[in-house]
C-alpha cells in the first residue's frame, strides 16, 4: 500500500492501521445523529423594518416587498445524550439562514442547515426512489379501478418509470387515468420550511431555546388622516390627526399571537437579503410520454385537461384583488372590547431610531396586511399659510396661484410632540355637509420639535404677480440693483398672510424691505386684507465675489 505524497509516513501508517483494525474512533456522520423536533413556538416576536431603498414619497409594493423582519421565537427541545439534529419547522420561507442564532443549548451549535426542498410531487418521488408505492388505474370505459404495488426506479426530473410484476413501464403512458399512492412521507420532507442545527449534549435533557433570524419579504408604512375643524380661521386652525401603521407579511407563514413591533428611521443595510434568503422550492412533477406514433408527432392519446386549482383561502383571495386589511388583534381584553378606542402602538426609543410596539399579541397573517393605530390627537393647533416664489429665476408677469400650506409645530404645546414616520396623509375638512377630501400628500419623517408642513395644493383665492419693475434685469452681468414688484390679490372674505420667498442669501442681496431667513431662503410675510390687494416693492442684486 502506497501512501499519498501529502501525508507523512507515520500518520499514513497509523491511519491505515486504524482502518484495518477498525479500532479508531471515526466521528459519526451527520445522518447518524438523532433527529429531534422542536416544539411549536411558545412565544413569538416580529420586528419589521422598512425597505431601506424606498425613497421619500414612495409607497411599499404589496406584490414585491423589499423590507425585512427580525423574528424571535421560543421553543422547547428534548435532547438525547450525545449528538443530535434539532429541526425547527415552520420558519419563514424568506429566512436568511446565515443570520440565525440559537441560544439556550448547553452544547451550542456545531452546524446549521436550511432545507432546500419542500414537500411536493417531485420531492415525494425522489424521496421514495427504490421503494414501493401503489399505482391505481381506472378503465374509462367500465369505470373499474385496479391497484397493484410498484417500485419507483427513476427520479422525477424526466419520465417516471415504475417496476411492476409485468416489468418496467412509464407512468401516464398506458392511456389510462393513473394515480400513485405513497404509504408515508420520506424523512426530511415537510410542507413548511425547516431550519436545523446540530448540537451536542453529554447528559441530555429538556431545554427552552430561542431562535432569532432575519427574514425577507416584509415591509411597513405609516398613513395619516388629518381632519380640519369647521369654522376655522387662517391663523387659528384646529385639526384632528389619526395615524396607522400598515404591516405587510408576504411570506407564506403566519405568526400567531406575536409581539409586533415596527422600526422607523434610516437603517444602514449593506447585505442583500433578497439573495441571502433563497427560499426553498416545491418542485412540480412534469411527465411527458409518447406511447404511440413517432416522437416528432407527439402522443395521439388525448389526455383530459388537469382539473382547475382549488380556490385560494379567503385571506389570500382578498389579498390577490385588494390587500387584506386586518384591524383586530388577538386576545382582546374585555375592557378593550367595551371601549371604542383602537389598539394603539406605543413609541419607544431605539438609539436614533424609533420603535413602535403593539401592546397586545396580534396575528401577523401570511400574505396579508395588519393595520394598527399609533397616534390619535384631537385639536392640534396649526395655521394656514399661503406661499409664493418671487426669486429672480422665476419671475412671471402673469398672475399665478399661491400654494396653500397647513403648518404646525411637532411639540406638546401644539398638541403633538411625537415622532412622525414618513407616509401618506389625507386631509379632510369638516363642514355642514360632512367631511370632504381636500388634499392627499406625502409626509416625510418628522422628529419631535420640528416644524411640520403639509401642502394642500394651489389656492383658488390668492394670486401673486412678480416681476422686475425697470428696464434692467438683475440677472444681467452689468446690473447692480434692480427694482422689483410683487402684487398679491386676496379674494377671500377674510384677511390672509402670504409668505413670499425671495431667493437664497448666498445668491442675492435685498434692500428696501424687512426680510428674514427661513430654510436657507430670504422671505417676507405680507398681510393682505379681505377682498383686497397688496403691492410690495424692493430692490434685488446679485451677490458677487
Secondary structure, DSSP 8 states (H G I E B T S, - for coil): ----TTS-HHHHHHHHHHHHHT-S-----GGGSEEEE--S-SEEEEEEE--TT--TT----TTS--EEEEEEEEEEEEE-SEEEEEEEET--TTEEEEEEEEES-TT--SEEEE--B-S-HHHHHHHTTTSEEEEEEE-TTT--EEEEEEEE-S-SSS--EEEETTEEEETT-SSSEEEEE-SS--TT--SS-EEEEEEEESS-EEEEEEEEEEEEEEEEEEEEEEEE-TT-BTTBEEEEEEEEEEEEE-SS--EEEEEEEEEES-----S-HHHHH---B----------SS-TTT----------------HHHHHHHHS--EE---SS--HHHHHS----BEEEEEETTEEEEEESS-EEE-TTEEEEEEEEEEEEEEEEEEEEEE--GGG-EEEEEEEEEEEEEESSGGGT--S-B-SEEEEEEEEETTEEEEEEEEEE--B-TTSEEEEEEEEEEEEEEEEEESSS--TTSTT-S-EEEEEEEEE-SSS-EEEEEEEEETTTEEEESS--EEETTEEEEEEEE-TTEEEEEEEEEEE---
